[in-house]
Amino acid sequence: MTSAQSKSGNLQLLYTLFCDDVRLEVGNKLSFMGVFQNIMVQQLPVPLIKFAVVNHWRGQGTYLSEVRILTPDRKELIVGSQPTSFEIAAGGFADNISFFVNVTFPKAGQYWVQTLVDSNLFEEQMLTVSDASELQTVGASEAVN
């Protein structure tokens, strides 16, 4: 995993996770359920009932963070989180979790998950959405070759 760093050098994004749910446990521990890198469904379009984007930060200071998901061509917003403030004590860490409900991915493709800090693009990652029929077709053609 690579980490992105702010221009001021005070903030680093150590990792971003996509998962079905996040729970706060005893001892201030986080449990991640259903961690994934891609979404594969039987048929598109399909709504996802719930999923989360988790950003783990290191540094210090107070920041405003938001997450948005764009279509493969980056022209349309699929969903965006409300800006939320988080603070990191000197040498500390913070987790920022964005929950999304009833999000519909209209077609297969590589969507863009963008993390913004103080309204500026900080990092983006690809999230590939595919349907099972697409993968079966690819598998069948590979078997013939």
C-alpha positions as CSV (number, residue, x, y, z in Angstrom):
1,M,0.0,0.0,0.0
2,T,1.2,3.4,-0.8
3,S,0.5,6.5,1.2
4,A,-0.4,9.9,-0.1
5,Q,0.8,12.9,1.7
6,S,-0.5,16.5,1.9
7,K,1.4,19.4,0.5
8,S,2.0,20.7,4.1
9,G,3.5,17.3,5.0
10,N,1.4,17.0,8.1
11,L,-1.1,14.5,6.8
12,Q,-0.6,11.0,5.3
13,L,-3.3,8.6,4.0
14,L,-1.9,5.2,5.0
15,Y,-4.6,3.1,3.5
16,T,-8.2,3.0,2.2
17,L,-10.4,0.0,2.6
18,F,-13.8,-0.8,1.0
19,C,-16.0,-3.1,3.1
20,D,-19.6,-4.0,3.8
21,D,-19.6,-2.7,7.3
22,V,-17.5,-1.3,10.1
23,R,-18.2,-1.7,13.8
24,L,-16.7,-0.1,16.9
25,E,-15.8,-2.8,19.4
26,V,-14.8,-2.8,23.1
27,G,-11.4,-1.1,23.6
28,N,-12.0,1.4,20.7
29,K,-11.1,-1.3,18.1
30,L,-12.6,-1.3,14.7
31,S,-13.9,-4.5,13.0
32,F,-14.2,-4.6,9.3
33,M,-16.7,-6.9,7.7
34,G,-16.6,-8.0,4.1
35,V,-13.5,-6.2,2.9
36,F,-13.3,-6.1,-0.9
37,Q,-11.4,-4.6,-3.8
38,N,-13.9,-5.2,-6.6
39,I,-17.7,-5.6,-6.8
40,M,-19.1,-8.6,-8.8
41,V,-22.9,-9.0,-9.0
42,Q,-25.2,-11.2,-11.0
43,Q,-26.8,-8.4,-13.0
44,L,-26.3,-4.6,-13.5
45,P,-27.6,-2.1,-12.6
46,V,-27.8,-3.2,-8.9
47,P,-28.1,-1.2,-5.7
48,L,-25.7,-2.0,-2.9
49,I,-27.6,-1.8,0.4
50,K,-24.7,-0.7,2.4
51,F,-20.9,-0.3,2.2
52,A,-18.2,1.7,3.8
53,V,-15.0,3.5,2.7
54,V,-12.4,3.6,5.5
55,N,-9.5,6.0,5.4
56,H,-6.7,5.6,7.9
57,W,-4.7,8.8,8.5
58,R,-1.4,9.8,10.2
59,G,-0.1,13.2,11.0
60,Q,-1.4,16.1,13.0
61,G,-4.0,18.9,12.7
62,T,-7.7,19.4,11.9
63,Y,-9.0,18.6,8.5
64,L,-12.3,18.3,6.6
65,S,-12.7,15.0,4.6
66,E,-15.2,13.8,2.1
67,V,-15.4,10.8,-0.2
68,R,-17.1,10.7,-3.6
69,I,-17.5,8.0,-6.2
70,L,-17.5,8.9,-9.9
71,T,-18.5,7.1,-13.0
72,P,-15.7,5.5,-15.1
73,D,-15.5,8.5,-17.4
74,R,-15.3,10.8,-14.2
75,K,-18.2,12.9,-15.6
76,E,-21.0,11.9,-13.1
77,L,-21.2,11.6,-9.4
78,I,-22.6,8.3,-8.2
79,V,-22.6,9.2,-4.5
80,G,-20.7,11.6,-2.2
81,S,-20.4,11.8,1.5
82,Q,-21.0,14.9,3.6
83,P,-17.8,16.7,4.6
84,T,-16.7,15.6,8.1
85,S,-14.1,17.1,10.3
86,F,-11.4,15.0,12.0
87,E,-8.5,15.9,14.2
88,I,-5.2,14.1,14.7
89,A,-3.0,14.8,17.7
90,A,0.8,15.2,17.0
91,G,2.2,11.9,16.0
92,G,-1.3,10.3,16.1
93,F,-3.7,8.4,13.9
94,A,-7.3,8.8,12.9
95,D,-9.9,6.8,11.0
96,N,-12.5,8.5,8.8
97,I,-15.4,6.2,7.8
98,S,-17.9,7.1,5.1
99,F,-21.0,4.9,5.0
100,F,-23.1,4.7,1.8
101,V,-26.6,3.2,1.5
102,N,-28.6,2.2,-1.5
103,V,-25.9,3.2,-4.0
104,T,-26.6,2.0,-7.6
105,F,-23.8,1.3,-10.0
106,P,-25.5,1.5,-13.4
107,K,-23.0,-0.5,-15.5
108,A,-19.8,-2.4,-15.4
109,G,-16.6,-0.5,-15.4
110,Q,-13.8,1.1,-13.3
111,Y,-15.3,3.7,-11.0
112,W,-13.2,6.3,-9.2
113,V,-13.3,6.6,-5.4
114,Q,-11.9,10.0,-4.5
115,T,-10.8,11.2,-1.1
116,L,-10.9,15.0,-0.7
117,V,-9.2,16.9,2.2
118,D,-10.3,20.5,2.7
119,S,-12.2,20.3,-0.6
120,N,-9.0,19.3,-2.6
121,L,-8.5,16.0,-4.2
122,F,-6.1,14.1,-2.0
123,E,-6.1,10.6,-3.5
124,E,-8.2,8.4,-5.8
125,Q,-8.6,4.6,-6.2
126,M,-10.2,2.4,-8.8
127,L,-13.2,0.3,-7.9
128,T,-14.0,-2.3,-10.6
129,V,-17.7,-3.2,-10.9
130,S,-18.5,-6.3,-13.1
131,D,-21.3,-8.7,-13.6
132,A,-21.1,-12.5,-13.6
133,S,-22.1,-12.9,-17.2
134,E,-19.2,-10.7,-18.3
135,L,-16.7,-12.9,-16.3
136,Q,-18.3,-16.1,-17.7
137,T,-17.8,-14.9,-21.2
138,V,-14.2,-14.0,-20.5
139,G,-13.6,-17.4,-18.9
140,A,-15.2,-19.3,-21.8
141,S,-13.0,-17.5,-24.4
142,E,-9.9,-18.2,-22.3
143,A,-10.8,-21.9,-22.2
144,V,-11.0,-22.1,-26.0
145,N,-7.6,-20.5,-26.5
